């Protein structure tokens, strides 16, 4: 029978700030502090923007962050799916779920940059070869609907091995370090603070002890 865990109230987003080059936006430390107090937002969640005017081009990104208590999971789940519900807009598509190392204990940390902590990469010019993806690139459902991201083996393993599963949700081109050439793509979302069925969550099937391990445990205890 599937089990469900919800993102903590530490979920939130942070912006790159408007930058004069793609590299400056992609590799930004982060503008202001992460916002972890929103209940829902029509445009802040994932953003991937190319802003042209007065003879110049600027870039703007938003990434979202979630954490899940996995301390009770001792056996790797058979499968797991991350869900979030968009609000008003769902134009920043496709997106991808990636491993995050952001510090959930403080909202004064620049999660926009520190989420890559522990992944053998520097902030400068990182791309998909440096970061662990937990899902495939996934097209978003229509605004107001839930989108599902099936977690891969890396995600399932980290659900078992850690007490806290931390993830970053970002536009696939942001993950791949590919600059936009036009457009304003925005996806807002519901956060845990909103409550109810729209809370970001992971639905997973608990793993089972293999027959070999069951025999081993039975023989020794």
Secondary structure, 3 states (H helix, E strand, C coil): CEEEEECCCCCEEEECCCECCHHHHHCCCCEEEEECCCCEEEEEEEEEEEEEECCEEEEEEEEEEEEEECCCCCCCCCEEEEEEEEEEEECCCCEEEEECCCCCCCCCCCHHHHCCCCCCCCCCCCCCCCCCECCCCECCCCCCCEEEEECCHHHHHHHHHCCEEEEEEEEHHHHCCCCCCCCEEEEEEECHHHCHHHCCEEEEECCCCCHHHHHHHHHHC
